[in-house]
Amino acid sequence: MYIFANHSWGYVITKTREESSVIQKIQEWTYKIAGGMFGLGLLVPTIKMGQARGLSSNDGKSAANAILWTIKLFLLFGAVLLIAIVSFFIMLYSTFVGLKRNYDWKAIIAGAKASK
């Protein structure tokens, strides 16, 4: 639907440069924030566990390690999710605006009513 909606007929002079620059800035900021989250997630340290003597180790490092891994995974998946959500809304917006701008809906609806 996105491709169909944004199919321009003939040569079109860009009259929406300001809108395009706003969308591009939103994308840039999203990539910067997501990149920061991803990089921070990679930099979160994990605690190295020592040699376990026996079946279990209850030295207090397990809980801290679980918390650090949770933070790390939250940041990594959050970065990917942020890009996906922002891309979804930009594509949804572009589809609706493209359908509105590129097609004469009054003529299409009148033609559909006349063909009944």
Helices and strands as residue ranges (DSSP letters): H 2-5, H 17-43, H 61-102, H 105-114
